[in-house]
Amino acid sequence: MIPADVEAIERATLAAVSPVEVLETDGWLAGLEDGSIKRARSAVPLSHEMACDLAVLDRIEAAYLARDMTPAFRLAEAPGLDDIRGELAARGYGADPPTLVMLGAVSGLLVLGEPGETVDAPDAAWRQVFLGEGFDPVDGAFRAAALSRSPGAVFGQVREGGETAAVGVMSFGYGWAGVHGMRTAKARRGQGLAGRVLAGLAAAAARRGVARLFLQVDEANAPACALYRRAGLAEAWRYRCWTR
């Protein structure tokens, strides 16, 4: 991975979660969406080598506060960002548990199972998976709405027994395919349906000639991490979201 890939992935990530407003300033992107998707409501540097500019941090904080939002920063655990993390800690910020950014080849997902269906626009049954048992309904509704706005995205699903049992989203931009919003109904977990959703999304990416993909997953989500590693994805970096 080269430094340009970091910027491309961060830009593609923010485009996929489609915040209503984005601030770009001095090598940072700040999503200004007051919702539950942390990637859409935090500021991220476009490089893992960045000096700590107090004025830039002040401007980002002011942008959130002007909108009655809590300032938040999404920082990779890279040595080149140590000074920024130190400054945030001095300002009273604390860090959430880590999230992994994983990269791999689209082709690796094709081995995960019989490809699921893909559609250009989600329907009510697709959205309903986000609201099902075991999911926070407020968070689920926000995520389903935000991902439905993702420009040029493809929506994956597995339907069985007249019900939509598993869903996911693949976005395209800046030379990458991005996987987002993977959800499986609680009663259908452990049956390989997530793999089928991923295989269907991969087939859609292959038809578009996109070979590289990224995704983000909570480090504590062991089953999901194991599935992605089985498809050949590897950790590129880990990050934490910092808030007061």
N, C-alpha and C positions, 0 to 999 in steps of 0.2 A: 504494500500500500504506500502511495506517495502522498505528500501533503495536499495536493489538489483533490485527492479522493475524500479527505476529511471534509473539505468545504462542500464538495458535490453532495456527499451524503447528508450533511446538515441542512443544506438547502432543500434537498429532496424530501427529507423528513418533515420539515416545516410545511412544505407545499402539500404533503399528503394529509396532514391533520388540519389543514385549511383554517387557520385562525382568521378572525374577521379583520384583523389589522396586524401588520408586521412593521417593526421599526428596524432599519439597518443603519448602524453607526459604527465607524472606526473598527471594522472587522468583527462586529457582533451582529447577530440576528435576534430580535426579541419578538416573540409571539405575544400578542396583546388580546388574548381570548380569555375571558373570565369564566372558565368552565373546569371540568374535571381532568382533562388531558394535560398532564404536566408539560409535555413537549410543546403544546400550543400556548402555554402561559408562562414561559420561562425564556431567559436570554441565554444564548449559547455562542461561544467564540467560534470563528470559522477556521481556527488554527489551534494546534496543541502546543504551539510555541508563541506565547504572547506576554508582553510586559504588563504589569499592573498599572493601569492609568486611572488614577483616582477620579479624574474629571469624567471619564467615560462611564465608570461605575455610578457616579452621581447622576449622570444624564439618564441612564437606564432606570435607576431607582425612581427618579422623578417622573419618567414616562408612566410607570405603573401607578405611582401614587396619584398622579393627575387623573387617572381613570378609576380611582378607588379600588385598585387592585393591589395585592400583596406582591412586592418585588420577589423574583425568583431567578436563580441562575443555574444552568445545567452545565456542569464542568466534568470533563474527562479527567480520570486520575492519571494524568501525565505530568512528568517532572516540569515541563515547560509552563505549567499553569499553577505551580506551587505558590507563587507570590499572590496570585489572585485569590486562591483558597485561603491563604493566611489573612488577607485583608478582609474577606467576608467573615471569617471567624472573629476577627477583631471588631467587626461591626455587629456582632451578635447573631450571625447566621449559623444554622446547623444543617447537617447533611442527612438526606434520606438514605435508606439502604440502596446498594448498588444495582444498576441495570447494565446488562451486557449489550454491546453492539456486536453482532455477528455477521460475517461476510461469507459468501460462497458462490458456487456456480449454480445457475438456474437448473442445469441438467441434473444436479444432485437430488433435487426434489422429486424428479420423475420416478425414482425407485421406491417411493414411500407408499404406493398403492395405486389402485385403479383411479384415474383422474376423476375428480368431481366436476360438476357443472360450473360454467362461468357465464355471467350475464353482465350487460353494460350498465344496468341500473338495479338497485336492490328493491325488493318488494316488502310488504308488511311482514311476511313470514320470516324473511331474512333479518329484519330489524328486531323481531320478537325474540330471537335467540339471545340478544343482549339484555333482555328484560326477564329472562327465565330464572328458575330456581338457582340460588347460589350466587347471583350477580346483584350488585347494587342497582336498583332500577333507575335512580337519578343519573348515576354515572353511565349506565348502559344506554339510556336514552340520549345523553349528550354525545357519547362516542358514536353511536349509530348515525346520528344526524351529521356530525362533523365528517366522518369518513364517507358518508353519502355525497358530500360536497367535493370530495377529492377530485381534482380535474384529471380526466382521462383514465380514471381507475377502472379496474376489472374486479368484479365481485364474485367470490367463489362460494359454493354451497354444496352440501350433500343432503339430498332429500330421500327419506325412506319412510315407508308406511304412511304416506300422505303428509309428513311433517318435515320441516327443515331442521336438521339435527346438528349441523356444524357449518360455520361460515368463516370467511376471511376476506381480506382486501389486498390487492396488489396495485401499487401506484407505479408510475413511470416518470422519470425525469433525471436530467443531468447525467445520463449514461447508465443509470441504475434502475433496477426493479426493487421496490420496497414492499415487504410484507407487514401488514398491520391488522389489528382487530381480530385476531384468531380467537374464536369462541366455539365451544362444544356444549350442547345441552347436558346438564348434570347426569341425567339418566343414561346417556349414550357415551360417556367417557370410557376410555380404555378399549375401544373397539376399532381403533385405527382410522377414525373419521377425519381427524385433523390432518393426517398424512394424505388422505384423499383430497382434501381441500387444497393442500399445498401442491400436490401433483397437478391438479387442474389449473391452478394459478401459474405454475411453471410452464405448462403447455401453452397458456396464453402468452407468456413472456417470450417463449421460443418462437411463436408465430410472428412476434414483433421484432425478432432479431436481437433481443436484449439478453445478454449472457451472464451478467453479474447481478447479484442481489444482496440486500442487507435487511436485517430486521433487528428489533430491540426486544429484550425479554428480561424480566426480573431474574436476577441471579438465583434467588431462592426458589424459583419455579423449576424444580428438578425434572419433572416429566417433560416439560416443553424443551428445556435445554438438551435433554437426552435425545429427543426426537430430532432437533435441529442438527445435533452433532452426527446423528446417524445419516443425515442427508449430506454430510461433508462440510457443514458450516463450522467456522472457527471464530473464536473471540478476537476482535480487532482492538477494542478498548472497552473499558467500563467507566460509567459516569455516575454521578450522584446529583440530585437536585438540592440546591441550597436555598433555604428560606429562613426568615427570622422566627 
